Amino acid sequence: MHTQLHTLFQAKAWANRQLFALLEQQLPALSADTRTAAIRMLNHVWLVEQIFQANLQQLPHGFDALNTPETPTLAELKARQQASDGWYLHYLDSVDASHLTEAVDFRFVDGKPGRMQRCEMLLHLITHGSYHRGMVGRMLAEADIRPPKDSLTIFLHQTA
C-alpha cells in the first residue's frame, strides 16, 4: 500500500501542476465570478490538506472553517499547493509503512472528535482533491476551455 499511495500522490501533484498551468493561461478568459469560484475551490483543497497534515503529525490544525476568509491570488495558491504536494511526497518517503494503518485521534473543524487510520486520511485527500479538480474542470468546460485530463492511467502512461 505504501508504494501505491506514493504513486497516487505523485499523480495528484502532476494533476495539480497541469491544472494550475492551464489556469495561469486561461484565467483572463473566465468571468470574475468563475475565476473567484475556481480559486476558492482549489484553496479549499489546499486548506483541507493542511488540516490533515496537522492530523498526521498529531498537532492541532488551528482552522475553524473549510476555507480561508480571503481569496489568495492564483500565484499564491499555486505556491502553497506545490509546497503541500511536496510535503505529502516527503511524508510518504519518510513514513514507515507499518504506521499507515495506525489510527490517529483528531478534531474536525467543528470541534467534534475524529479517528482515522493514516492511510484513510491520505486516501481521503486523493479522492477529495480529484473531486474538486473535477469541479474546476467543469467550470473551465462551461467557459469553452478544455480542462486537463486528470486520471491515474494518463499519469502512468505519460511517466512510464
C-alpha positions as CSV (number, residue, x, y, z in Angstrom):
1,M,0.0,0.0,0.0
2,H,2.9,2.4,0.7
3,T,4.2,2.3,-2.9
4,Q,0.7,2.8,-4.2
5,L,0.0,5.8,-2.0
6,H,3.2,7.4,-3.2
7,T,2.2,6.8,-6.8
8,L,-1.2,8.4,-6.1
9,F,0.4,11.4,-4.5
10,Q,2.8,11.8,-7.4
11,A,-0.2,11.7,-9.8
12,K,-2.0,14.3,-7.6
13,A,1.0,16.6,-7.8
14,W,1.1,16.1,-11.6
15,A,-2.6,16.8,-11.9
16,N,-2.3,20.0,-9.8
17,R,0.6,21.2,-11.9
18,Q,-1.4,20.7,-15.1
19,L,-4.5,22.5,-13.7
20,F,-2.6,25.4,-12.3
21,A,-0.7,25.8,-15.6
22,L,-3.9,25.9,-17.6
23,L,-5.5,28.3,-15.1
24,E,-2.5,30.7,-15.4
25,Q,-3.0,30.8,-19.2
26,Q,-6.8,30.9,-19.2
27,L,-7.8,32.9,-16.1
28,P,-8.4,36.1,-18.1
29,A,-10.9,34.2,-20.3
30,L,-13.0,33.4,-17.3
31,S,-15.7,35.7,-15.8
32,A,-14.7,37.3,-12.5
33,D,-17.2,35.1,-10.6
34,T,-15.8,31.9,-12.2
35,R,-12.2,33.0,-11.5
36,T,-13.0,33.5,-7.9
37,A,-15.0,30.3,-7.6
38,A,-12.2,28.3,-9.1
39,I,-9.6,29.8,-6.9
40,R,-11.7,29.4,-3.8
41,M,-12.4,25.7,-4.7
42,L,-8.7,25.0,-5.0
43,N,-8.0,27.0,-1.9
44,H,-10.4,24.7,0.0
45,V,-8.5,21.7,-1.3
46,W,-5.2,23.2,-0.1
47,L,-6.7,24.1,3.3
48,V,-8.1,20.5,3.9
49,E,-4.6,19.2,3.1
50,Q,-3.2,21.5,5.8
51,I,-5.8,20.2,8.3
52,F,-4.8,16.6,7.5
53,Q,-1.1,17.4,7.5
54,A,-1.6,18.5,11.1
55,N,-3.7,15.5,11.9
56,L,-1.0,13.2,10.5
57,Q,1.5,14.9,12.8
58,Q,-0.9,14.7,15.7
59,L,-0.9,18.5,16.0
60,P,-3.8,20.9,16.3
61,H,-4.6,22.3,12.9
62,G,-5.9,25.7,14.1
63,F,-8.6,26.0,11.5
64,D,-12.3,26.7,12.2
65,A,-13.6,26.7,8.7
66,L,-13.0,24.8,5.5
67,N,-11.8,27.8,3.5
68,T,-10.0,31.0,4.3
69,P,-11.9,34.3,4.6
70,E,-9.6,35.9,2.0
71,T,-9.1,34.6,-1.5
72,P,-5.4,34.2,-2.4
73,T,-4.1,35.1,-5.8
74,L,-3.6,32.2,-8.2
75,A,0.2,32.6,-7.9
76,E,0.0,32.5,-4.1
77,L,-2.2,29.4,-4.2
78,K,0.0,27.7,-6.7
79,A,3.0,28.1,-4.4
80,R,1.0,26.9,-1.4
81,Q,-0.2,23.8,-3.3
82,Q,3.2,23.0,-4.6
83,A,4.6,23.1,-1.0
84,S,1.7,20.9,0.2
85,D,2.3,18.4,-2.6
86,G,6.0,18.3,-1.7
87,W,5.2,17.8,2.0
88,Y,3.0,14.8,1.3
89,L,5.5,13.2,-1.0
90,H,8.3,13.7,1.6
91,Y,5.9,12.3,4.3
92,L,5.4,9.2,2.2
93,D,9.1,8.9,1.5
94,S,9.8,9.0,5.3
95,V,6.9,7.3,7.0
96,D,7.3,3.6,7.9
97,A,4.7,1.6,6.1
98,S,3.6,0.0,9.4
99,H,2.5,3.4,10.6
100,L,0.0,3.8,7.8
101,T,-2.6,1.6,9.5
102,E,-2.2,3.4,12.8
103,A,-5.4,5.1,13.9
104,V,-5.0,8.8,14.9
105,D,-7.4,10.8,17.0
106,F,-8.0,14.4,15.9
107,R,-10.6,17.2,15.9
108,F,-12.7,18.1,13.0
109,V,-13.1,21.8,12.1
110,D,-16.4,21.8,14.0
111,G,-14.6,20.6,17.1
112,K,-16.1,17.1,17.1
113,P,-13.6,14.2,17.7
114,G,-12.5,12.1,14.8
115,R,-10.4,9.0,14.3
116,M,-8.9,7.7,11.1
117,Q,-6.1,5.5,10.1
118,R,-3.2,7.4,8.4
119,C,-3.9,5.6,5.1
120,E,-7.6,6.6,5.3
121,M,-6.6,10.2,5.7
122,L,-4.2,10.0,2.7
123,L,-6.8,8.3,0.6
124,H,-9.4,10.9,1.6
125,L,-7.0,13.6,0.3
126,I,-6.6,11.8,-3.1
127,T,-10.4,11.5,-3.6
128,H,-11.1,14.9,-2.2
129,G,-8.6,16.7,-4.5
130,S,-9.7,14.8,-7.5
131,Y,-13.4,15.6,-6.9
132,H,-12.7,19.3,-6.6
133,R,-10.2,19.5,-9.5
134,G,-13.1,17.9,-11.5
135,M,-15.4,20.7,-10.3
136,V,-12.9,23.3,-11.5
137,G,-12.6,21.3,-14.8
138,R,-16.3,21.6,-15.2
139,M,-16.1,25.4,-14.7
140,L,-13.5,25.5,-17.4
141,A,-15.6,23.4,-19.8
142,E,-18.6,25.6,-19.3
143,A,-16.3,28.5,-20.4
144,D,-15.4,26.5,-23.5
145,I,-11.9,25.8,-22.1
146,R,-10.8,22.1,-22.4
147,P,-9.7,21.0,-18.9
148,P,-6.7,18.8,-18.5
149,K,-7.2,15.1,-18.4
150,D,-6.7,14.2,-14.7
151,S,-6.5,10.4,-14.4
152,L,-4.1,7.9,-12.9
153,T,-3.9,6.0,-16.2
154,I,-2.8,9.0,-18.2
155,F,-0.3,9.9,-15.5
156,L,1.1,6.3,-15.6
157,H,1.1,6.3,-19.4
158,Q,2.9,9.6,-19.6
159,T,5.5,8.8,-16.9
160,A,6.2,5.2,-17.9
